[in-house]
Amino acid sequence: MNSMAKPYVTRIRAAMLLLSLSAVTISQSASAVINPGIEKMSGAYKAITAFGFTNPAVTGTVNATSHTIALTVPSGTDVTALTGTFTTTGASVKVGSTTQASGTTANDFTGPVTYTVTAEDGTIQDYTVTVTVTAAKPSRSHGVYLTLMGFSQSGQAVLMAQPDSALPDMKAGNEYTLLDPKTGRSYRLTYHSSQSASEVYCIFNLSPDTLMQLRELTGNAFML
């Protein structure tokens, strides 16, 4: 090789080595910027990915967008003390101030229940769990007359049957129809219980709308 060309070759090789080292440095710098972000995100996981009950055996529908969970349980299910089983990506789950353990902690699902998931970084996400009880199948007409006596403090309807009335074997949680023979209108009520004295008093649960309609009809006789 020409002795005059050697310095130029040496300079080119040095430049290429410098570019190579710069590329490695840039790559390492980029990795250092990206990786902490990924690590930080991993500490922010706070989802409920599955939710259900074992008794009754029901699997809920989890909506990851609206952060809601919906379940439907059979008619007659006591929803005041149901135990949820769930899977979460968070560090802890609470309902109010009570820490939840999957398959262990019971809650009252009479209304929507809010589960709060806390991530490792302290951020939180609420999930609203709603339980719907399947309506009982309506019963047939039994041809028995009941007189509407009034309503309890909790809003239950109290109806009186005569001692010689052939009342059907009613079961708590089943729906029955009361027919107003004067107007032909019917009302849906859910049987709760009966109390026997000189007369038989039947207690029914009813919706707020039906309660408002029947308040005007206290003293009237209805056909069951």
Secondary structure, DSSP 8 states (H G I E B T S, - for coil): --TTTHHHHHHHHHHHHHHHHHHHHHHHHHHHHHHHHHHHHHTT---EEEEEEETTEEE-EEETTTTEEEEEE-TT--GGGEEEEEEESSSEEEETTEE--TTT-EE--SS-EEEEEE-TTS-EEEEEEEEEE-----------EEEEEEE-TTS-EEEEE-TT-------TT-EEEEE-TTT--EEEEEEEEEEESSSEEEEEE--HHHHHHHHTTTT-EEE-
